[in-house]
Amino acid sequence: MSVKLKKCEHADLKQLQAISIETFNDTFKDQNSPENMKAYLERAFQEQQLEKELANLDSAFYFIYYEEEIAGYLKVNVNEAQSERMGDDSLEVERIYVRHQYQGKGLGKYLMNKAIEEAVAQNKKSIWLGVWEKNDSAIGFYQKIGFVQTGAHSFYMGDEEQIDLIMTKTLA
């Protein structure tokens, strides 16, 4: 099994946009209306938005490759880039997605280990994320690797308010 990570750059914008749309759509299309999915995808993954995120020095994207193919990606945020004010001693995992055909190969854990490695390298005390309250498999994965629910916040899928659980892992 050949797995490698690559930090995304501006030149990766089109690939990042494509995998972002694909993985988000595959993960959530069956639980949301087509109208709300379309509205969210157009807002969250438009080129200008992704360019802004890629240029933010407090954010980083990583592609994970499996057998030379892009299998998923990770986005982490620190400081002001965090989507919630969790403090300067926290790192947020804002997005962690693995393409459907590569799931079950340990790539999610590989990406999460990269996020933890980044947090430790930046002397962060905790790592956190938001996960949709109805995404039982993701919640189970996060609990299995040491995350606990510490709160909740609203997430808008188009015009529908949904609840994301905030889950946190304290780093040693």
N, C-alpha and C positions, 0 to 999 in steps of 0.2 A: 504494500500500500504506500503510495507516494502522496504525501500531504505537505503543502507549503503555504505560507502566508506572504502577502505582499501589501504594503501600505499603498493606499490609493492616492493618486495624484490627479491634477486637473485633466490630464490626457485620458484618464479612465472614466470621464464623466458619462459618456454614452453607455458603456458597459455597466456602470453603477446604476444608471437610470433603468436600464433594461432588467437587471436582476432585482432591483428594488420593487419594481412594478410586478414582476413575475412572482416573487416570493410572497409579497403582501397579498396579492390577489389569490394565489393558491391557498394561503393560510386562512383567509377570512371571507372569501366570496360566498361560501355556502351559508354563512350566518348573518349576512347583511344584504340589504337591497342593492340591486344593480346601480340605482341612482346615487346612493350614499357611497358605494365603492368608487364609482366614477368621480364623484366630487372630491373624495379624499385623495385618490391617486393623482388627479390633476393638480391638486394643491401641493401635496407633500413631495412629489417627485418631478415637478417641472424643472427644466434645465436651470433656470435662474436660482431656484431654491437650493438645488444641489450644488451649484457653483458657490453660493454663499456659504454653505455648510463645509464644503471642501476647503475653502479659503480661511475658515475660522481656525486660528492657531490652538484653540482650546478643544477642538474636536479632531478625531482621527477615524478614518475608515480603513478597513482591511478586507481584502479578498482572501478567501481560502480556496486553494486549488486541490482537487483530488484527481490524481492521474492526469495532470496538466489541464484539467477543465475547471472553470470557475464553478465552485460548488455552493458558495454562500458568501456572506459578508457580515461584518461587525462594524458598529459605529459606537465610539465611546466619547464622552464629554467630561470636561473638568471645569472648575471655576464658573465663570458667567455663562458658559455654553450649556450647562445643565438645564434641563427642562423644568426643574423645580429647584428652589433654593435649599440645597442640602448641606451647604457649607464647603469651604475650600479643602476640607480633609476627606472629601468623597469623590468617587468617580462613578459616573452614570453609564450604564450600558443602555443606550437608547434604542439600538436595533441589533438584533442577532437573528439571522435567518439562514437556513440551509435549504437549498432547492430540493423539491420533493424526491427526486430520484437518488439523492445522496443521503437522505435521512437514514438513521440507524447504523451509521458507520463511525460514530463517535466524533463527528465534526463539530457539533454544538458544544460539546465539552472542550474540544480543542480551542474553539473561539473564546469560550468563557475563560479558559486558562490564560489566553492572551490578554484578555481584559484584566484579569487579576494580576498578571505580570506587569502590565502597564501601571496599575494602581500602586503596586508595591514599589516600582521604580520611581514613582512620583511621590512616595511617602504618604499615600492616602491611608486613612484608617478604616474606610469602609467602601463597599461597592454596592450600588443599588440599581434597580430597574423598575419599570412599570409593566405589568402584564394584565391583559384583559381578564376579568374575573371569570369568564366563561371558557378560557383556554386551559382546560384541566391538564392536558399533557405537558404544557410548558410550566405550569405551576408545580406539577409533580417533579419535573426535571430540576427546577430551581431549588425546591425543598430538599431534594436528594443530595444536592451539592452544597447545602448549608445556608440557603437563604431563608429568611423568616419574614412574614408580613409585618410591616411597621406602619402602614397607613393605606390611603387610597386617594385617587384624584379622578377628575372627570377627563374623558377623552372623547373628542367629537369625531364621529364617522359621518361625514356629511352633516346633516342637520340632527342626527341622533346622538344624544348624550349617552355615553357608556361609562362604565367604571373600570379603571385600571387599579389593580392592587399594587401598592408599592412594597417591594421586597428588598431586603437589605442583608448583606453578609458582612460581618465584622472581620477585618483582617488582623492576623496576629502580628 
